[in-house]
Amino acid sequence: SLTEAPHHPHLAARGTFTEAHGTVQPAPAPRFSATPAALRLPPPLPGEHTAEVARDWDTPALTARQDGPPPYRPASDAPARDRT
């Protein structure tokens, strides 16, 4: 599972997962020695960009389902476990 994978000895040794913005997530791939990748933004919350993508793809039915409250976003100082 994604909960167990970061602790697997092989994946840990290869640096497959990284912690960024309080969230353990897959590290950027591929990796290049001369131009290392960086995670500049936290991962989006479920549904955070759905309306924007639906407009870009011209799928009004998907956009129509977005009426309602915005996705829950915990305080930035909340523990990482509360931000998932």
N, C-alpha and C positions, 0 to 999 in steps of 0.2 A: 504494500500500500504506500501511498505518498507520505503517510505518517512514519512508516518504518524505513523507507528507502534512504533518507539522508543519513541514517545511522548504520547502514550496511557497510562493512569494512572496505569493500572494493570501491563503492561509490564515494565514500568519504576520502579514500586515498586519491581518487581521480579528480576530486573537487567538482563533482557533478552537481552538487547543490550549494547554494550560498544563502546567507541571510542578508537581506537588504530591506530597509524601511520597516523593520520589525517583522518581516515575513520570510520564512525559509521557502525558497523556490528554486527551480532548476537554474543553473548558471547559464549565462549566454553561451551559445554554440554557433559556429565553430570558434575555437580559440586560436588566436594568432599571436606569436611572441612579440612582434613589432608593433602591433596595434591591439592591445588588450581591450576587451569590451567592458562596459560599465553599465550598471542598472541606474538610470537617471530618475526614474519615476516608480512609485509603488505599483503593484499590479492593480488593474481596475477591479472594482466590485462587480458582482453579478448584475447585469442590466445597466451598468453605468453608461455605456456608450451605445446601447441598443437603438435608441431613437436616432442618433446621428448616423449609424450604419444603415438603418432602414431607409433614411432619406437618401443617402448616397446610392443605395441599391434600388431605389424607387419601389419599395415594398410597403405601400400604405397600410395593408392589413397588419403588418408587424408593428408599425408605428402606432396604430390605433390602440393596440393593447398596452401601450405605455402610459395611457391616461391614469393618473393616480399619484400617490406620493412618490417622491424620489427614493432611490435605494438608501437603506440604512447606512450611515457612515459614522462609526464611533469616533470619539475624540482622538486627536492625534497623539495624546499622551496616554491613551488606554493601552493596557498590556496587549502584546501581539495576539494572544489567544482570544481576546475580545474583538479583534479586527478581522476575524475570518468568518 
